[in-house]
Amino acid sequence: MAEPQRCSPYASPSATRAVLEAHGLTAKYTFGQNFLVNDDVIRRILQLSAVGEADGVLEVGPGIGTLTAALLQRGRYVVAVERDADLPPVLADALYPWRERFSLVEKDALQLSAADVEGTLSVLPAAGGAVEEARQAQQHFFQMLYRGIPPQECRAMERMLERLADNLKEGGE
C-alpha cells in the first residue's frame, strides 16, 4: 500500500528543525510554542475543518507555516495572526509559493481588531476585501479545534474569538 501524500512539507521533526536552524531560531516556550511535526495530525485537522477551495481561513499562531501550507493547498486564502516577531521571515520563506493567497497580521490575537482583518483582506487578491470572509474564516477556526486541547485553552480561544466577532460587528462591512 502506498504512503498517503504529505499534507505539509514541514510536518516532520527533521523538517521543522531544518527550518528553525536556517533562521537561527528555537521554540520559545515562554510563548507556549510547540510546532506541529506530525502529518497525521495535520491531516485530521484538515478533515475536521472541512476547508475547501472557496474558503478563507483565519489561523492563530501559524508558527513556521506547517499547517498553513496545508491549508493553502486546500483553501482560497489564509490570514494568519502571529505575535512572535521572529517568525514573519520564516513564514515568508516557507509560504512563498502561496504568497498571493497568504497574509500575516503581526499581532497578539487577543488584540486583533476588525481594522486589522479588513486591512489585510483589502490587500489580499484572493480575498477580494470581504469582511464576510473573515467571519467565515473565524467559523473555520472553531472547526479546526480538535480533541485533546485542555478545556482552559478552549475557553481562552473562545473568548478571543468572541472578541474578534464583536470587533467585526462594530467595524461593519
C-alpha positions in Angstrom: 0.0 0.0 0.0 1.4 3.4 -1.0 2.0 6.1 1.6 -0.6 8.9 1.6 0.6 12.2 0.1 2.1 14.5 2.7 -0.2 17.4 3.7 2.7 19.7 4.5 6.4 19.7 3.6 7.2 20.9 7.2 5.4 18.2 9.1 8.2 16.2 10.5 10.7 16.8 13.3 13.6 17.0 10.9 11.9 19.4 8.5 10.9 21.7 11.4 14.4 21.6 12.9 15.9 22.5 9.5 13.5 25.5 9.1 14.2 26.8 12.6 18.0 26.3 12.2 18.1 28.0 8.8 16.7 31.1 10.6 18.7 30.7 13.8 15.6 30.1 15.9 14.4 27.7 18.5 11.0 27.2 20.1 10.1 29.9 22.6 8.5 28.1 25.4 7.6 31.5 27.1 5.2 31.9 24.2 4.0 28.3 24.6 5.4 27.4 21.2 5.1 23.8 20.1 5.5 23.2 16.4 3.3 20.7 14.5 5.5 17.8 13.3 3.0 15.1 12.6 1.4 14.9 9.2 -1.4 12.7 10.6 -2.4 15.4 13.0 -2.5 17.9 10.1 -4.5 15.5 8.0 -7.0 15.2 10.9 -7.2 19.0 11.4 -7.9 19.4 7.6 -10.5 16.7 7.8 -12.3 18.2 10.8 -12.1 21.8 9.4 -13.6 20.7 6.0 -11.8 23.7 4.4 -12.5 23.8 0.7 -11.3 25.8 -2.3 -13.8 28.5 -1.8 -13.0 29.0 1.9 -10.9 31.6 3.7 -9.2 30.6 6.9 -8.1 32.7 9.9 -5.2 30.9 11.6 -3.9 31.9 15.0 -0.3 31.1 15.7 1.0 29.8 12.3 4.4 29.1 13.7 6.7 28.1 10.8 3.8 27.5 8.5 3.3 23.8 8.8 -0.5 23.8 9.0 -0.7 27.0 7.0 0.9 25.3 3.9 -1.6 22.5 4.1 -4.5 25.0 4.5 -3.2 27.0 1.5 -3.2 23.8 -0.6 -6.9 23.4 0.1 -8.5 26.8 0.8 -8.8 30.1 -1.1 -6.6 32.1 1.3 -5.2 32.1 4.8 -5.0 35.2 7.1 -2.7 34.3 10.0 -2.1 36.1 13.2 1.3 35.7 14.8 2.8 37.6 17.8 6.4 36.3 17.6 8.3 39.0 15.7 11.0 36.4 14.7 8.6 34.3 12.6 7.4 36.6 9.7 10.7 36.0 7.7 10.3 32.2 8.3 6.7 32.3 7.1 7.6 34.5 4.1 10.2 31.8 3.0 8.0 28.8 3.8 4.9 30.1 2.2 6.4 31.8 -0.8 4.6 29.6 -3.3 1.3 30.8 -1.9 2.3 34.4 -1.3 -0.7 35.8 -3.2 -3.1 33.9 -1.0 -1.4 34.4 2.4 -1.4 37.4 4.6 0.1 37.9 8.0 -1.1 40.1 10.8 1.8 40.6 13.2 0.0 41.0 16.5 -1.2 39.2 19.6 -4.5 37.6 18.5 -6.2 38.8 21.7 -5.6 42.4 20.4 -6.9 41.7 16.9 -9.5 44.2 15.6 -11.8 44.5 12.7 -9.5 47.0 11.2 -6.6 44.5 11.3 -8.7 41.9 9.5 -10.2 44.3 7.0 -6.8 45.8 6.2 -5.2 42.5 5.4 -8.2 41.3 3.4 -8.2 44.5 1.4 -4.7 43.9 0.0 -5.0 40.1 -0.4 -6.1 39.5 -4.0 -7.6 36.1 -3.3 -9.8 37.5 -0.6 -11.4 40.3 -2.6 -11.5 42.5 0.6 -14.7 41.0 2.0 -15.3 41.2 5.8 -17.8 38.4 5.4 -14.9 36.2 4.5 -13.3 37.0 7.9 -16.4 35.9 9.6 -16.4 32.6 7.7 -12.7 32.2 8.5 -13.5 32.6 12.2 -16.0 29.8 11.9 -13.4 27.5 10.3 -11.0 28.3 13.1 -13.6 26.9 15.5 -13.9 23.8 13.4 -10.2 23.3 13.5 -10.2 22.7 17.2 -9.7 19.0 17.7 -10.0 16.7 20.6 -7.2 16.8 23.2 -7.0 20.5 23.8 -7.3 21.3 27.5 -10.6 22.9 28.4 -9.0 26.1 29.7 -7.3 26.6 26.3 -10.6 26.1 24.5 -12.2 28.7 26.8 -9.4 31.2 26.1 -9.7 30.7 22.4 -13.5 31.0 22.6 -13.1 34.3 24.5 -10.6 35.6 21.9 -12.9 34.7 19.0 -15.9 36.2 20.7 -13.9 39.5 21.0 -13.0 39.2 17.3 -16.6 38.7 16.3 -17.7 41.7 18.4 -15.0 43.8 16.8 -16.1 42.7 13.3 -19.7 43.6 14.2 -18.6 47.1 15.3 -16.4 47.6 12.2 -19.3 46.8 9.9 -18.9 45.9 6.2 
